[in-house]
Amino acid sequence: MRREFFNNLADRWDDLVPPGAASKLAEIVAGSGLRKGAHVLDVGCGTGLLVPFLLERAGERGTVTGVDFAAAMVQRAGAKAFGPNVRFVEADVAALPFEPGTFDAVFCNNVLPHLPDKPGALQELNRVLKPGGLLVICHTESREAVNRMHRHIGGPVGADLLPTVEELRQMLQDAGYSVLDLVDGADRFVVRAVKPGTTAPEKVRMYCSDVRRPG
């Protein structure tokens, strides 16, 4: 099963990161429009690869909460001692242990294909986002490359595939998001959406103000 699969990989997870992935993630986070002081949820955080980039963007007044359903991943991430404004929680995205409207932003890096109920997960992430909150779904490879890799690995993740951009756009809209942009590029897959609400117009302008698109 998936949980056992990822628990078994935790000790060598950092060694499996492809060359260039960290620099792409830095660009994705920097181009997301994430604001200073934001409270960020890192879904499927693994060993915390995304955390330094989120911290750099959110600043000292911001916080990062990483969640992962694999206990070994959470333990490895917590051992890195990122600082007092970072915490890691073992939890399933299908039932997050947070109050509605807890977070300003949610990042899902390399996790969407592994969610059995993608529409349900997107709805749960919408629940914990504040009105006007930002959702970023990202991969440091194209959709085709991600799906090809999972098929090659096989086993518990062999059928864990990224939906098409059209399918994902519809899922997001059905879950209550407004899609800002969706890019399936040669070297990355990035989606940005917001949860509409009383502050949505200001947030949309803010999140669109500093977008760097891959060249």
Secondary structure, DSSP 4 states (H G I P E B T S, - for coil): -HHHHHHHHGGGTGGGSPTTHHHHHHHHHHTTTPPTT-EEEEET-TTTTTHHHHHHHH-TT-EEEEEES-HHHHHHHHTT---TTEEEEE--GGG-SS-TT-EEEEEEES-GGG-SSHHHHHHHHHHHEEEEEEEEEEESS-HHHHHHHHHHH-GGGTT--PPPHHHHHHHHHHTT-EEEEEEE-SS-EEEEEE--STTHHHHHHHHHTT-----
